[in-house]
Amino acid sequence: MAAQEPPRNTPDNRKSLPYFIQKVRLQSFQAQQVFERGFETCANAIFSLSVVLRIVGTEEQAREVEGIIDEWMNKAFEDIRAEIARLEKVAENNGIEFAGIEYSNPKDIEAKITSPRAVRYVGIVREFDALVSKLDALWLSGVIPDSTYSASIYEWKRRLLRLAGSVRSIANRAMIAARKKDAAGDVQVAEGAASEIKAVDPEQAAA
């Protein structure tokens, strides 16, 4: 019996889509964890959004939600950079040099990049890795106590995983809204879903 072709309305895994592999070395265990737990979640959701958001509502609404994601990512990146600058000042005031820090098990990771925002998430993880190295140097030198060190690492790691979780939450809502719109053919359904999507809070979404 001849093999049947898949229905035309189902995803075709043979469709050729662009991507490239970005190789990055992450020194700290914490940054490695964030990449392992957050990158694929974020990258897959972002890729879905680039398609699904243009089914839900209008191009303008899609761009607006994408703009929210860009704001989240920009804020995370800028805040990490600001914290690195602050820690560098603390090190300078205490005569601490960062050059001597080494790690016992750095990892070379490969990130499959399927969208520009996936690249940006990798960039955020790399900045977090640099931030951790500053904290490690100050902690090992006795400049910051154990409690401050542990709390800082935990809060930053949680924030980056929540960012990935927020993007996933938006993607899930967009998928649900797209199915509702397809079933009902109702513009109001799409507009209501778009408003609901934009209400996602990156500080509240589960990672």
N, C-alpha and C positions, 0 to 999 in steps of 0.2 A: 504494500500500500504506500502510495506517495505521501511524503510529509506535507502536512498542511501549513500554509503560510499564516503567520500571526495576524490577527485582526488589524485593520488599518488604523483603528483609533487607539491602539496601545503603543507604549513607548518602544521604539526600535533601537536595541542596543548596538546595532551595526551603524548607526548614524555617526558620522565622523565629526568630532568636536575638537576645537583647539585647546591645547594646554601646554605648559612646559614645567619642568622640574627645577625647583630652586633648592640648591644645597646650602645648608646653614649649619654651622657648628655652634651648639649651645653648651656652655660650660657648666652651668649650675643645674642641680637636680630639680630645683623649683621651676625653672624655665622649661626644662624637658617635660615636666609634668603638665604645665600649661599647654604646651604644644600638643602633647599626646591626647589630652582630654578636651582641648578647645578648638584646635585648628580644623579638624575634619568636620566637626559640628558646624563651625562658622562658615567654612568654605562651601559646604554642600547647601546650606541655607541661602547663602548669598547667590549662588548659582541659580537656585530655584526662584529667588526673588526677581532676578533679571528677566525671567520669563513670565512668572505668575502675576507679578504686579501689573503687567500690561494687559492682563486678562481682567483683573479687578479694576473697574473704573476706567479712568482716562490716563493718558500719558503724563499729564500734569500731576495727577495723584501719585502715580508711580514714582516720578522724580521727587515728589515731596517726601515720600517715605524713604527713598534712597538717601535723600538729604539728611534725614534724621539719623540714619546709620552712619553717614559720613561725620556728622557732628559727634556722635558717640566715640567713633574711632579717633577723631582729631583731639577730643578732650582727653582721652586716655593717653595718647601719645604725648601731648603737651604736658600733662600732669606728671608723667614719668620723667620727662626731660627736666622739669622744674625740680623734682625731688632729687634727681642725680646732681643737679647744680648745687642744691642745698647741702647734700652729703659731701660733695667735693670741698665746699667751704668749711664744713666741720673738720674734714681731714686736714685741710691746710692749716687751720687754727691749732690743730693738735700735732702737727708735724708728721702726719701719716702719709705714706706713699702707697698707691694702689698697684704699682708694677710688680710687686712680689707675690701677688695672689695666684695660686695655681689650683687646679681641680683634679681629683683622682680619676674621674670617669666622664670626661666630656663626650658628647655624642654628635656625630654628623647625621643630621636628619635631612630627609628629602620631602619637600612640600610640593604637592601637585597643585599647580596654580591654574585655576579655571576662570578667574575673573580678577580685575584690578583690585578689588577690595580684599581678596584673599592675600594678595601681596602685602597689603597694608596691615593685615592681622599678623602676618609673619614679622613685619617690621616692628610691631608693638611687642611681640614676644622677644625679639632681639634686644629691644631697649630694656625690657624687664630683666633680661639676663644681665645686662650691664648694670642695672640698678642693684640686683642681688649681689654682684661682685663688690660694689661699694659698701653695702651693708655688711658683707662678710669680712671685708678688710677692717672696718671700724669695730666690728664685734670681736674679731680675733685680737685686735690691738687693745681691747679693753675700754674703748671710748664709749661704746653704747652697751648697756646691760643686757642680759639674756632676755628679760621680759620685753623690752623695747624691740630688740632684734626679732624675736619670734612673732610679736604682734604685727610688725611692719611687713614681714614676709607673708604672713597669713592674709592680711587685708589686701595687699596688692594682688596676690594670686587669686583670691576670691573675686576681686573686681574684674580681672581679665576673663575669668571663666564665666562670670555673670554677663559680660559683654557678649560672649559667644552664645550663651543661653538666651539672651534678649533677641539676637538676630534669628535664632532658631524659632523663638516664639512668634516673631513677626512672620516668618516663612510659613509656619503652621497655620496661622490665622489667614494668611493670604490664600493658601491652598483650600481651606474650608470655604472662604468667601467666593473663590473662583468656582467651586462646585455648586454653591448655592445660586450664583448668578447664571451658570450654565443650565441649571434645572429650572429656575424660575423665569429667566430672561428679564429680570427686573433691575432697572438702573438703580433704584433706591436701595436694593440689597447690596449692590457694589459700593455705593456711596457710604452706607452705614458701616460696612465692613472696613472700608478704608479709614474711617474715623476711629474705629476700634483698634485697628492695627497701629495707628499713630499714637495711641494712648499707652503703648507698651513702655514700661519704665525699666531701664537697664539695671537699676539698683534693686528692683523687685523680682525680675525674672529669674527663674531657677537655672543654674548652670548644668 
